[in-house]
Amino acid sequence: MMMNRSWYLVCLVFVSLVIVVHHASSQESISISSGIQLLPCIYHGVPFVHSEVWRVDECTTCTCDNSTTTCVVESCQPAHCTEHVKPPGECCSVCPYDVTVRKVEPTIQTKRNVTTNGDATIVLAADVTFKDAKDTSGVRGESLWELSAWIAPVNTTHRIGFTEQVLNVDQASQWYVKGNRIIFLDVVYTFVAPSLNCDEANVCVELKRGRNAVTTDGRPFNFGSDPDSSTSLIGCTSLCAGRDIFPCVDTEGIHLHEDVWQRDPCTHCTCNNGTAACSTKECPDPGCNRPVRLKGECCLSCPYHVRVRRVSPFVMAQDQIGDQVHLRVLITFHESQHTTNVTGINLWKLSAWVALDQTKTGKRYDYREQILDATQRSQQYVKGETPAFAVDLGIADTAVVCGTAFYICVRFDIDSNYQTEHDRGFEFSGLPDNSSLIGCTSRSTTIPEERCSTVDQPDESPVKSDVWIPLVISTIVHVVVVIIVLAIVYLRRRKKFENPTDCDAHQMILTE
């Protein structure tokens, strides 16, 4: 009997060595280089190699350490719930996920357009507040939530446009962490706009546990409200908080709630929940004789209106005859309630000439039609200011009579190609008459005597209509006077011969 038992032990040791050698060759769990063999463990008759870990049951885990077996038993914390559960494969019992909702508050986050068939889309945000207590928890998983939405007429339980689930997949699987809250953002809700004003209807939502809710660890998911009533799971907000609910339709198309548009230059409209409220602008009297209507404007406007009181040229440098004359011209405008600013391009024209006097109606020499450059022509006038133009004017020697002083005259006018801003009209004149548009300045410098031999008499430039008309009238008057004088002399002589005096008769007899 003893021999049989000894033989059994020898066989057992041999088998163990074979297993150890095989296991070491495949996993290298025994250090051969050190020369020390690490022995296996025998647990309940089952051999386990060195460092092997195994579970005895759901709460016990053992480890082999060179033939020594060490086991650890997991200790469980108490589950603070009345109906705890023990998940499969777990040692300790746990409480199910328990989520209690206190409040659901929807808000209209953003708005979308209303289509021609009446479909309306609003984008909601739903703020969910949870109860935080010992018996509540967070929850993780998929398809956890279901959010329904509808339009509710005020003071009724009727539901219009009910949609059972307005959350997308990601929103429905949003995790809840205990102590926090959940805000569902960008929740799209589409419905047919009812025939109600926005203050007569609300948009409502209701939060529920997802029908196909699955937690990450398979734990049950309890869902409720505090107080224990479905009203805690429902929240509403007025449709007046959002736009694009009740559009206005007119000849211009569809206009959304609170949109403002211009029906015509004088009429502005506002959409108020399906009703267009329009107002027409009342225009004041423009206060001028020839008002104009500018493009896109409602009321008539007066054209640009300026009147020139004085044109004052000044010679800024005493140049020699034939050189450039630096001329500065100041324009003084008449200021009145009708005077306006002037804005545009090619507004002004400044003509210049040389005169032997400053009568403004005398002969004009070396006449220049336009001496302003492109920038000066388009210079803006601001009411109350005195525009000034600086020009360089070359005076030819032939424009001046040798040995005489002369004047430089200018005339300020509007350019024939003027273009005012917004095509507004332009009224321009001198005050009290157009003679105010002309100004002259004296040049005391004369041509040196040694240069007289090379100076010819000046050629006259065309005289403008307001100059030659007085000349013609003066000439006619002189001719008429001469004719009258000659006629009187003729008549007196004729009468003398027809009725001779006594002396004349006696002289005639003597002569015979």
Secondary structure, 3 states (H helix, E strand, C coil): CHHHHHHHHHHHHHHHHHHHHHHHHHHCCCCCCCCCCCCCEEECCEEECCCCEEECCCCEEEEEECCEEEEEECCCCCCCCCCCECCCCCCCCECCEEEEEEEEEEEEEEECCCCCCCEEEEEEEEEEEECCCCCCCCECEECCEEEEEEEEECCCCCCEEEECCCCCHHHHCCCECCCCCEEEEEEEEEEECCCCCHHHEEEEEEEEECCCCEECCCCCEEEEECCCCHHHHEEEEEHHHCCCCCCEEECCEEECCCCEEEEECCEEEEEECCEEEEEECCCCCCCCCCCECCCCCCCCECCEEEEEEEEEEEECCCCCCCCEEEEEEEEEECCCCCCCCECEECCEEEEEEEECCCCCCCCCEEEECCCCCHHHHCCCECCCCCCEEEEEEECCHHHCCCCCCEEEEEEEEECCCCEEHHHCCEEEEECCCHHHHEEEEEECCCCCHHHHHHCCCCCECCCCHHHHHHHHHHHHHHHHHHHHHHHHHHHHHHHHHHCCCHHHHHHHHHHC
